[in-house]
């Protein structure tokens, strides 16, 4: 199994254990970022929208709030189960970005939250192009930790020491498929920032919701949790606190089907 294939397999295995930490530890998206995403994709109450790699439904529920008809596609059964539990009115299908279980030209917009860097970009863009109607749009969104803050940087160092071959959004490698494709217009981008307030358990959950952390053997997983707790009780910026401010930067990207 190649490095990338192995990383994807580990991610799927990790996410089977991660729905609850994902819900607790991951922030939602800032309203202004969602407003921009919805506006640029032209999502309206009569729109048909695919939320791809929907996870537990963090982005899905915000799309549902627009009044659009939303279908969620998610490959990991445990994540999909969590989504349907919280959003029983949403059709949730098993599938991947490279094999979308929808007919040709069946949706007006496709969204991907926190996920495109895991895809085989070329195959995913071909599939997304297939299910989009002419003039339909693709939108991507990520919340990324602002590691210019010292304790956040150290939190990231704990996580990154276990990454292995897992893809990293910040590398920008996911953009290569967009540079190659003739199926979509050039990517456009907007950036936002916000602060997520979390308690002790939520900070720990933010770390343990990461797929390659969730997939660790029990003893090593416990060691990660201990390292996070030690950081929070000893770092000058977090010592003695019961709640913590986690700064995030949100990137919104969009393009149009050609």
C-alpha positions in Angstrom: 0.0 0.0 0.0 1.4 3.4 -1.0 2.1 6.2 1.5 -1.0 8.1 0.4 -3.2 5.0 0.2 -2.0 3.9 3.6 -2.7 7.4 5.0 -6.3 7.3 3.6 -6.9 3.9 5.0 -5.7 5.1 8.4 -7.8 8.1 8.1 -10.9 6.0 7.5 -10.1 3.8 10.4 -9.4 6.8 12.7 -12.6 8.6 11.7 -14.6 5.5 12.7 -13.6 6.3 16.3 -13.8 10.1 15.9 -17.5 11.3 15.5 -18.0 12.4 19.1 -14.6 14.1 19.5 -15.2 15.7 16.0 -18.5 17.2 17.2 -17.0 18.4 20.5 -13.6 19.6 19.4 -14.1 21.1 15.9 -15.6 24.6 15.6 -18.4 25.5 13.2 -17.7 28.0 10.4 -17.9 31.7 11.0 -21.2 33.2 9.6 -19.5 35.6 7.3 -17.6 32.8 5.7 -20.7 30.7 5.1 -22.5 33.8 3.8 -19.7 34.2 1.2 -19.7 30.6 0.3 -23.5 30.5 -0.2 -23.4 33.7 -2.2 -20.6 32.7 -4.5 -22.2 29.3 -5.2 -25.5 30.9 -5.8 -27.3 28.6 -3.3 -31.0 29.5 -2.9 -34.0 27.7 -1.4 -34.7 26.0 -4.7 -31.1 24.8 -5.2 -29.9 21.2 -5.1 -26.7 21.0 -3.2 -24.2 18.1 -2.6 -22.1 18.3 0.6 -19.2 16.0 -0.2 -17.2 14.3 2.5 -19.8 15.6 4.9 -18.4 14.1 8.0 -20.7 14.6 11.0 -22.6 17.4 9.2 -20.8 20.5 10.5 -21.2 22.2 7.1 -24.3 20.3 6.1 -26.5 21.8 8.8 -25.5 25.3 7.8 -26.4 24.5 4.2 -29.8 23.1 5.3 -30.5 26.4 7.0 -30.5 28.2 3.6 -33.6 26.2 2.6 -31.8 24.4 -0.2 -32.3 20.7 -0.8 -29.1 19.1 0.5 -27.7 15.6 0.0 -24.7 14.5 2.0 -22.1 12.0 0.8 -19.7 10.5 3.4 -17.6 7.3 3.1 -17.1 6.6 6.9 -20.2 4.8 8.3 -19.7 6.1 11.9 -19.5 9.7 10.7 -22.5 9.2 8.4 -24.5 7.7 11.3 -23.7 10.8 13.5 -24.9 13.1 10.6 -28.2 11.3 10.1 -28.8 11.3 13.9 -28.5 15.1 14.1 -30.0 15.8 10.6 -32.7 13.1 10.1 -34.2 15.0 7.2 -31.0 15.0 5.1 -30.4 12.1 2.6 -27.0 10.7 3.5 -25.3 8.4 1.1 -22.2 6.2 1.3 -19.7 7.3 -1.3 -16.4 9.1 -2.1 -15.3 12.1 -4.1 -13.9 9.8 -6.7 -17.2 7.8 -7.0 -20.2 10.0 -6.2 -23.5 8.0 -6.0 -25.5 10.7 -7.9 -26.7 11.0 -11.5 -25.1 13.2 -14.1 -26.0 16.9 -13.9 -28.1 16.4 -10.8 -26.9 19.3 -8.5 -26.5 23.0 -8.7 -23.6 23.3 -6.2 -21.1 21.0 -4.5 -19.4 21.9 -1.2 -16.5 20.3 0.6 -15.7 21.2 4.2 -12.3 20.2 5.6 -11.9 17.5 3.0 -10.5 18.2 -0.5 -6.9 17.7 0.5 -7.8 14.0 1.1 -9.1 13.5 -2.4 -7.4 12.3 -5.6 -7.8 15.7 -7.0 -8.0 14.9 -10.7 -10.5 12.1 -10.2 -12.6 14.1 -7.8 -12.8 17.1 -10.1 -14.0 14.8 -13.0 -16.7 13.4 -10.8 -17.8 16.7 -9.4 -18.0 18.1 -12.9 -20.1 15.1 -13.9 -22.8 15.6 -11.2 -22.9 19.4 -11.5 -25.3 21.1 -13.9 -23.9 23.5 -16.5 -22.8 26.7 -14.8 -22.9 24.9 -11.4 -20.2 25.8 -8.8 -17.8 24.0 -6.5 -17.0 25.5 -3.1 -14.3 24.5 -0.6 -13.9 25.7 3.0 -11.4 25.0 5.7 -10.9 26.2 9.3 -7.2 26.2 10.1 -5.6 26.8 13.5 -3.7 30.1 13.7 -0.3 28.9 14.8 1.2 32.3 15.2 0.0 32.0 18.8 2.6 30.1 20.8 0.5 27.6 22.6 -1.5 26.8 19.5 1.8 26.2 17.7 2.9 23.8 20.4 -0.5 22.0 20.2 0.1 21.7 16.5 3.6 20.2 17.1 2.0 17.5 19.2 -0.4 16.6 16.4 2.1 16.9 13.5 4.5 14.5 15.1 2.0 11.7 14.2 1.0 12.9 10.7 3.2 10.5 8.6 2.0 10.5 5.0 -1.4 12.1 5.8 -1.9 15.1 3.5 -1.8 18.6 5.0 -4.0 21.5 3.8 -1.3 24.1 4.4 1.0 22.4 1.9 -1.2 23.6 -0.9 -0.6 20.4 -2.9 -4.4 20.0 -3.2 -4.4 23.1 -5.6 -2.4 21.2 -8.2 -5.4 19.5 -9.6 -7.2 22.9 -10.1 -4.1 24.2 -11.9 -4.2 21.2 -14.3 -8.0 21.0 -15.0 -9.9 22.4 -17.9 -13.2 21.4 -16.3 -13.5 24.4 -14.0 -12.7 28.1 -14.0 -9.7 29.3 -11.9 -10.1 29.1 -8.1 -11.1 32.3 -6.3 -10.6 32.8 -2.6 -11.7 34.8 0.4 -10.3 34.6 4.0 -11.8 35.2 7.4 -10.7 34.8 11.0 -12.5 34.0 14.2 -11.8 32.8 17.8 -13.3 29.5 19.1 -13.8 29.3 22.8 -13.3 25.8 24.2 -13.1 24.2 27.6 -10.5 21.7 28.6 -12.4 18.7 27.2 -13.0 20.4 23.8 -9.3 21.2 23.4 -8.4 17.6 24.0 -11.2 16.5 21.6 -9.8 18.9 18.9 -6.6 16.9 18.9 -8.2 13.5 19.2 -10.6 14.2 16.4 -7.7 14.2 13.9 -7.9 10.9 12.0 -4.3 9.9 12.4 -4.5 10.6 16.2 -7.8 8.7 16.5 -6.2 5.7 14.8 -3.3 5.4 17.2 -2.9 2.3 19.5 -4.5 2.9 22.9 -1.3 3.4 24.8 0.0 6.0 22.3 -3.4 7.7 22.1 -3.3 8.0 25.9 0.2 9.5 25.7 -1.1 12.2 23.2 -4.0 13.1 25.6 -1.5 13.4 28.4 0.8 15.7 26.4 -2.2 18.0 25.5 -3.2 18.1 29.2 0.3 18.9 30.3 0.6 21.7 27.7 -2.7 23.3 29.0 -1.8 23.2 32.7 1.8 24.4 32.2 2.0 26.9 29.3 2.0 30.5 30.5 -0.9 31.4 28.2 -3.2 28.6 29.4 -2.1 27.7 32.9 -4.9 28.1 35.4 -7.6 28.7 32.8 -10.8 26.7 32.5 -11.6 28.0 29.0 -9.3 28.6 26.1 -9.4 30.9 23.0 -8.4 29.0 19.9 -7.8 31.4 17.0 -8.7 30.1 13.5 -8.3 31.3 9.9 -11.0 30.3 7.5 -10.3 29.9 3.8 -13.2 29.9 1.3 -12.5 28.8 -2.3 -14.9 28.6 -5.3 -14.9 27.9 -9.0 -17.4 27.3 -11.8 -18.1 24.2 -14.0 -17.0 24.9 -17.6 
